[in-house]
């Protein structure tokens, strides 16, 4: 995982996926809550965007659990943002 943040426009573009469900989920979280994340969680979110669509869908639907606790924490924040 890189310790440098990509520019916001690149991260915004990274939220656009091949699945409408992921597009909506990630873009909504990014626009509403990303700026308030601590730097470490911003880096984790950036790393999360590298994952395959099927993996992300599994995480967000609760069918898979990330092994990395930091990724799990960000996934739970994204899932919680949808439920709110």
Secondary structure, 3 states (H helix, E strand, C coil): CCCCCCCHHHHHHHCCCCCHHHHHHHHHHHHHHHHHCCHHHHHHHHHHCCCCHHHHHHHHHCCCCCCCHHHHHHHHHHHHHHHC
